[in-house]
């Protein structure tokens, strides 16, 4: 039993033991009146007293007469965190200068002060150690400590904020309550991997209090406490913005900025897969190469901005003229390529070509101008025995120029 708590406070007892063991320096958990509730082995070594003795003491028992003490401090000071130098004494009454860092936390509805004590006699960077001891609560990433059944043992403020909850609301979560039900598949396998390797990094879904979800990257490691119990310390990073950035970059890389259609890079990648499917299943794959006739004249006549509007309108018409599984890509300038898998026969390809030419040729209303556009369309059929995508494009391109010369 942790001193100062009843036998019914088992969850808080386990949580306090976990928290102090997570701190790499001498650490105590105390009530706001100074009574020590929990201590780690580093504290036992510093004060020359076993943990079982420390948890029956008060801060006043550890501070040399006349030296600065942590208590009493105002609640506002403790919430913000305090750091000060003092002189403490060990079991043999020997005194030593120390630096004390403390912060008030709400743990399972109880206010507890987490105190880190640094021995200033040791050659350490006290400021660095103070930062480390405060890092748990100050970290921007969520830090969640839980057991193998998903019971929440400890968390920092960032974890509650990521979930859109108060610390009190987050502390009341049911086992695995910070993850959505659909994101719990494979949980046991991941925990097993953490145990076997010591740590494991994976992507998972996080759950907010309003029911919405977010993508996260989790770095989890197993931590064996002095009591022999093993817990999981998970650092959880919201990667929603990263995913959005990756999607935006992928869109820029694979789509034409003006029309939003797939660009040459995307067309080449899709073509490889489409040709492989056609060869595997014996389907007829056709290609249409579309060139806007006299587009330079149109561009010069109505201006480049209006010319861009014409290209966007033609792109929309081409998409509307073909099936959902077909690919319409902007090849460059005023040229478009349409990949047409699983055609019934060559006559089917010719019908599509005629439809494309007809759809493009309708009048376009651009601002206060009506623009008449025509297109030349070249058609080619994929022959697995002799064609790569480049040769298939060349055949369609030559057919298009033949159509253009024929008017």
C-alpha positions as CSV (number, residue, x, y, z in Angstrom):
1,X,0.0,0.0,0.0
2,X,1.2,3.5,-0.8
3,X,1.4,5.7,2.3
4,X,-1.5,8.1,2.7
5,X,-3.9,6.1,0.5
6,X,-6.5,3.5,1.3
7,X,-6.5,-0.1,0.1
8,X,-9.2,0.8,-2.4
9,X,-6.8,3.1,-4.2
10,X,-5.1,0.3,-6.1
11,X,-5.2,2.0,-9.5
12,X,-3.6,5.2,-8.1
13,X,-1.0,3.2,-6.3
14,X,0.0,1.4,-9.5
15,X,0.0,4.6,-11.4
16,X,2.2,6.4,-8.8
17,X,4.7,3.5,-8.8
18,X,4.8,3.6,-12.6
19,X,5.3,7.3,-12.8
20,X,8.2,7.5,-10.3
21,X,9.9,4.5,-12.0
22,X,9.7,6.3,-15.4
23,X,11.9,9.2,-14.1
24,X,15.6,8.5,-14.5
25,X,16.6,10.5,-11.4
26,X,15.6,10.4,-7.7
27,X,11.8,10.9,-7.8
28,X,9.1,11.2,-5.2
29,X,5.3,11.5,-5.5
30,X,3.8,13.5,-2.6
31,X,0.5,15.0,-1.5
32,X,0.3,18.9,-1.6
33,X,0.9,18.9,2.2
34,X,4.3,17.2,1.8
35,X,3.5,13.6,2.7
36,X,5.5,11.2,0.5
37,X,3.3,8.7,-1.4
38,X,5.8,6.9,-3.6
39,X,9.5,6.8,-4.4
40,X,11.8,5.2,-6.8
41,X,15.1,3.3,-6.2
42,X,17.2,6.4,-7.2
43,X,15.5,8.3,-4.3
44,X,16.2,5.4,-1.9
45,X,19.9,5.5,-2.9
46,X,20.0,9.3,-2.6
47,X,18.5,9.3,1.0
48,X,20.0,6.1,2.2
49,X,16.6,4.7,3.1
50,X,14.6,1.9,1.5
51,X,11.5,2.9,-0.5
52,X,9.3,1.3,2.2
53,X,10.7,3.8,4.7
54,X,10.5,6.9,2.4
55,X,6.8,6.4,1.8
56,X,6.1,6.8,5.5
57,X,7.9,10.2,5.7
58,X,7.2,13.8,4.8
59,X,9.4,16.3,2.9
60,X,10.2,18.0,6.2
61,X,12.0,14.8,7.3
62,X,14.3,15.0,4.3
63,X,15.2,18.7,4.4
64,X,18.1,20.1,6.5
65,X,17.1,22.6,9.1
66,X,16.7,26.1,7.7
67,X,16.9,25.0,4.1
68,X,14.3,25.9,1.4
69,X,11.4,23.5,1.2
70,X,8.8,22.7,-1.4
71,X,5.8,23.1,0.8
72,X,3.9,25.2,1.3
73,X,3.7,26.6,-2.2
74,X,0.7,28.1,-3.9
75,X,-1.3,25.8,-6.1
76,X,-0.6,28.1,-9.1
77,X,3.2,27.8,-8.5
78,X,3.0,24.1,-8.4
79,X,0.8,23.8,-11.5
80,X,3.4,25.9,-13.4
81,X,6.3,23.9,-12.0
82,X,8.9,25.1,-9.5
83,X,12.7,24.7,-9.4
84,X,14.9,25.7,-6.5
85,X,18.1,24.7,-4.7
86,X,18.0,23.3,-1.2
87,X,20.0,21.1,1.2
88,X,18.7,17.6,2.1
89,X,19.9,15.0,4.6
90,X,20.2,11.3,4.3
91,X,19.7,8.5,6.9
92,X,23.1,9.2,8.5
93,X,22.3,12.9,8.9
94,X,24.8,13.8,6.2
95,X,23.7,16.9,4.3
96,X,24.1,17.5,0.5
97,X,23.1,20.3,-1.8
98,X,20.3,19.3,-4.2
99,X,18.2,20.9,-6.9
100,X,14.5,20.2,-6.6
101,X,12.0,20.3,-9.5
102,X,8.3,19.8,-8.9
103,X,5.0,20.0,-10.7
104,X,1.4,19.4,-9.6
105,X,-0.5,16.8,-11.6
106,X,-4.0,15.4,-11.5
107,X,-3.8,11.6,-11.4
108,X,-7.0,9.7,-11.5
109,X,-8.8,12.6,-9.8
110,X,-6.2,13.1,-7.1
111,X,-3.8,16.1,-6.9
112,X,-0.2,14.7,-6.6
113,X,3.1,16.6,-6.8
114,X,5.8,14.8,-8.8
115,X,9.2,15.8,-7.3
116,X,12.6,15.2,-8.9
117,X,15.7,15.7,-6.8
118,X,19.1,16.1,-8.3
119,X,22.3,15.7,-6.3
120,X,24.3,18.9,-7.0
121,X,27.4,17.1,-5.7
122,X,27.3,15.0,-8.9
123,X,28.8,16.3,-12.1
124,X,25.6,16.7,-13.9
125,X,24.0,19.4,-16.0
126,X,21.2,20.3,-13.6
127,X,19.3,22.3,-16.3
128,X,19.4,19.4,-18.7
129,X,18.1,17.1,-15.9
130,X,15.4,19.5,-15.0
131,X,14.2,19.6,-18.6
132,X,14.2,15.8,-18.8
133,X,12.2,15.5,-15.6
134,X,9.6,18.0,-16.9
135,X,9.6,16.5,-20.4
136,X,6.8,14.1,-19.7
137,X,4.3,16.8,-19.1
138,X,5.8,19.3,-21.5
139,X,6.1,16.9,-24.5
140,X,4.2,18.0,-27.5
141,X,3.6,14.3,-28.5
142,X,1.1,12.2,-26.5
143,X,2.7,9.9,-23.9
144,X,0.5,7.1,-22.6
145,X,1.6,4.5,-20.1
146,X,-0.7,1.4,-20.0
147,X,-0.6,-2.3,-19.1
148,X,-1.1,-5.2,-21.5
149,X,-4.9,-5.1,-21.0
150,X,-5.1,-1.5,-22.1
151,X,-5.7,-0.1,-18.6
152,X,-4.5,3.5,-18.5
153,X,-1.8,4.0,-15.9
154,X,-0.5,7.5,-16.7
155,X,-0.5,10.1,-19.5
156,X,0.6,13.6,-20.2
157,X,-1.4,16.7,-21.0
158,X,-0.7,16.3,-24.7
159,X,-2.5,13.0,-24.7
160,X,-5.7,14.5,-23.3
161,X,-5.4,17.5,-25.7
162,X,-5.0,15.2,-28.7
163,X,-8.2,13.5,-27.8
164,X,-10.0,16.8,-27.3
165,X,-10.6,16.0,-23.6
166,X,-9.7,17.4,-20.2
167,X,-7.2,15.4,-18.2
168,X,-10.0,14.2,-15.9
169,X,-12.1,13.0,-18.9
170,X,-9.1,11.2,-20.4
171,X,-8.3,9.5,-17.0
172,X,-11.8,7.9,-17.0
173,X,-11.3,6.2,-20.4
174,X,-12.1,2.5,-20.5
175,X,-9.3,0.0,-21.5
176,X,-7.9,1.0,-25.0
177,X,-10.4,3.9,-24.9
178,X,-7.9,6.2,-26.8
179,X,-8.2,4.0,-29.9
180,X,-11.3,3.3,-32.1
181,X,-12.7,-0.2,-32.2
182,X,-11.7,-0.6,-35.9
183,X,-8.1,0.3,-35.0
184,X,-7.6,-2.4,-32.4
185,X,-7.0,-5.2,-34.9
186,X,-3.5,-6.7,-34.6
187,X,-3.1,-5.1,-31.1
188,X,-1.8,-8.4,-29.5
189,X,0.7,-8.9,-32.3
190,X,2.1,-5.4,-31.8
191,X,2.3,-5.9,-28.0
192,X,4.1,-9.2,-28.5
193,X,6.6,-7.5,-30.8
194,X,7.2,-4.8,-28.2
195,X,8.0,-7.5,-25.6
196,X,10.3,-9.4,-28.0
197,X,12.2,-6.5,-29.4
198,X,12.0,-4.1,-26.4
199,X,10.4,-1.4,-28.7
200,X,8.3,-1.2,-31.8
201,X,7.1,1.6,-34.1
202,X,3.9,1.3,-36.0
203,X,1.0,3.3,-37.3
204,X,-2.4,3.3,-35.6
205,X,-5.7,5.2,-35.3
206,X,-6.4,7.5,-32.4
207,X,-9.8,8.4,-31.1
208,X,-11.1,11.8,-30.1
209,X,-13.7,12.5,-27.5
210,X,-16.2,13.6,-30.3
211,X,-15.9,10.2,-32.0
212,X,-13.6,11.4,-34.8
213,X,-10.4,9.5,-35.6
214,X,-6.9,10.5,-36.6
215,X,-3.9,8.7,-38.0
216,X,-0.9,8.4,-35.6
217,X,2.6,7.0,-35.4
218,X,3.3,5.1,-32.2
219,X,6.7,4.4,-30.8
220,X,6.1,1.9,-27.9
221,X,8.6,0.3,-25.6
222,X,8.3,-2.1,-22.8
223,X,9.4,-0.9,-19.3
224,X,10.1,-3.2,-16.5
225,X,9.4,-1.6,-13.1
226,X,11.3,-2.3,-9.9
227,X,8.3,-4.3,-8.7
228,X,8.9,-6.7,-11.6
229,X,5.8,-5.5,-13.5
230,X,6.2,-4.6,-17.2
231,X,4.2,-1.7,-18.7
232,X,4.1,-0.1,-22.1
233,X,5.2,3.4,-22.6
234,X,3.8,4.7,-25.9
235,X,4.7,8.0,-27.6
236,X,1.9,8.8,-30.0
237,X,2.3,11.4,-32.7
238,X,-0.6,12.8,-34.7
239,X,0.4,12.4,-38.4
240,X,-2.8,13.9,-39.9
241,X,-1.0,16.9,-41.3
242,X,1.9,14.7,-42.6
243,X,-0.6,12.5,-44.4
244,X,-2.3,15.6,-46.0
245,X,1.1,16.9,-47.1
246,X,2.0,13.5,-48.6
247,X,-1.3,13.5,-50.4
248,X,-0.7,17.0,-51.7
249,X,2.8,16.1,-52.9
250,X,1.5,12.9,-54.5
251,X,-1.2,14.9,-56.3
252,X,1.3,17.4,-57.6
253,X,3.6,14.7,-58.7
254,X,0.9,12.6,-60.6
255,X,-1.6,15.2,-61.7
256,X,-1.7,18.0,-64.1
257,X,-1.9,21.3,-62.2
258,X,-4.2,23.0,-64.8
259,X,-6.8,20.3,-65.5
260,X,-6.4,18.0,-62.5
261,X,-6.1,15.0,-64.9
262,X,-3.3,12.4,-64.5
263,X,-0.1,13.6,-66.0
264,X,2.6,11.7,-68.0
265,X,4.1,10.1,-64.9
266,X,0.7,8.8,-63.8
267,X,-0.1,7.7,-67.3
268,X,3.1,5.7,-67.7
269,X,2.5,3.9,-64.3
270,X,-1.1,3.1,-65.1
271,X,-0.2,1.9,-68.6
272,X,2.2,-0.7,-67.3
273,X,-0.5,-2.2,-65.1
274,X,-3.2,-1.9,-67.7
275,X,-1.1,-3.6,-70.4
276,X,-0.2,-6.4,-68.0
277,X,-3.9,-7.0,-67.3
278,X,-4.7,-7.0,-71.0
279,X,-2.0,-9.5,-71.7
280,X,-3.0,-11.7,-68.8
281,X,-6.8,-11.8,-69.6
282,X,-6.6,-11.5,-73.4
283,X,-8.6,-8.2,-73.4
284,X,-8.5,-5.6,-76.1
285,X,-6.7,-2.4,-75.0
286,X,-7.1,0.7,-77.1
287,X,-5.4,4.1,-76.9
288,X,-6.7,7.4,-78.2
289,X,-4.4,10.4,-78.8
290,X,-6.3,13.7,-78.9
291,X,-4.9,16.9,-80.3
292,X,-6.8,20.2,-80.3
293,X,-6.8,21.7,-83.8
294,X,-5.4,25.2,-84.2
295,X,-5.1,25.7,-80.4
296,X,-2.3,28.2,-80.8
297,X,-4.6,30.4,-82.9
298,X,-7.4,30.1,-80.3
299,X,-4.9,30.9,-77.5
300,X,-3.6,33.9,-79.4
301,X,-7.1,35.1,-80.2
302,X,-8.7,35.0,-76.7
303,X,-5.6,35.1,-74.5
304,X,-3.7,32.6,-72.4
305,X,-6.0,32.7,-69.4
306,X,-9.1,32.0,-71.5
307,X,-7.1,29.4,-73.3
308,X,-6.5,27.7,-70.0
309,X,-10.2,27.7,-69.4
310,X,-10.7,26.0,-72.8
311,X,-8.3,23.2,-71.8
312,X,-10.1,22.7,-68.5
313,X,-13.5,22.5,-70.3
314,X,-12.1,20.0,-72.8
315,X,-10.7,17.9,-70.0
316,X,-14.1,17.7,-68.4
317,X,-15.7,16.8,-71.7
318,X,-13.2,14.0,-72.3
319,X,-13.8,12.5,-68.9
320,X,-17.6,12.6,-69.4
321,X,-17.2,10.9,-72.8
322,X,-15.6,7.7,-71.5
323,X,-16.2,5.0,-68.9
324,X,-15.3,5.2,-65.2
325,X,-12.5,2.7,-65.7
326,X,-10.8,4.5,-68.6
327,X,-7.9,6.9,-68.0
328,X,-7.9,10.4,-69.5
329,X,-4.5,12.1,-69.1
330,X,-3.1,15.4,-70.2
331,X,0.0,14.5,-72.3
332,X,1.2,18.1,-72.6
333,X,0.1,21.4,-74.2
334,X,-3.1,20.8,-76.1
335,X,-2.6,17.0,-76.3
336,X,-4.6,14.4,-74.3
337,X,-4.3,10.6,-74.2
338,X,-7.1,8.2,-73.3
339,X,-6.4,4.7,-72.3
340,X,-9.3,2.3,-73.0
341,X,-9.0,-1.2,-71.5
342,X,-11.4,-4.1,-72.0
343,X,-12.9,-3.0,-75.3
344,X,-15.3,-5.4,-77.1
345,X,-13.6,-5.1,-80.5
346,X,-11.9,-2.6,-82.8
347,X,-15.2,-1.2,-83.9
348,X,-15.8,-0.3,-80.2
349,X,-12.6,1.6,-80.2
350,X,-13.6,3.5,-83.3
351,X,-17.0,4.4,-81.8
352,X,-15.2,5.9,-78.8
353,X,-12.9,7.9,-81.1
354,X,-15.8,9.3,-82.9
355,X,-17.6,10.2,-79.7
356,X,-14.5,12.0,-78.4
357,X,-14.2,14.0,-81.5
358,X,-17.8,14.9,-81.4
359,X,-17.9,15.8,-77.7
360,X,-14.8,18.1,-78.0
361,X,-16.1,19.9,-81.1
362,X,-19.1,21.4,-79.3
363,X,-19.1,25.2,-78.8
364,X,-17.6,26.5,-75.5
365,X,-18.7,29.6,-73.7
366,X,-15.6,31.3,-72.2
367,X,-16.5,34.5,-70.4
368,X,-18.4,36.6,-72.9
369,X,-17.0,34.6,-75.9
370,X,-18.2,31.5,-77.7
371,X,-15.3,29.4,-78.9
372,X,-15.6,26.6,-81.4
373,X,-13.0,23.8,-81.0
374,X,-12.3,20.7,-83.0
375,X,-9.9,17.9,-82.4
376,X,-8.0,15.3,-84.3
377,X,-8.1,11.8,-82.8
378,X,-5.6,9.0,-83.5
379,X,-6.4,5.4,-82.4
380,X,-4.2,2.4,-81.8
381,X,-4.7,-1.1,-80.5
382,X,-2.2,-2.7,-78.1
383,X,-0.4,-5.8,-79.5
384,X,1.4,-7.6,-76.6
385,X,3.7,-9.4,-79.0
386,X,5.3,-6.1,-80.3
387,X,4.2,-3.1,-78.3
388,X,5.6,-1.4,-75.2
389,X,3.8,1.7,-74.0
390,X,6.1,4.0,-76.0
391,X,5.4,2.1,-79.3
392,X,1.7,2.1,-78.6
393,X,1.8,5.9,-78.0
394,X,3.8,6.3,-81.3
395,X,1.1,4.4,-83.2
396,X,-1.7,6.5,-81.8
397,X,0.3,9.7,-82.4
398,X,1.0,8.8,-86.0
399,X,-2.7,8.0,-86.5
400,X,-3.6,11.3,-85.0
401,X,-1.3,13.2,-87.4
402,X,-2.8,11.2,-90.3
403,X,-6.3,12.3,-89.2
404,X,-5.1,15.9,-88.9
405,X,-3.7,15.9,-92.4
406,X,-6.9,14.3,-93.7
407,X,-8.9,17.1,-92.0
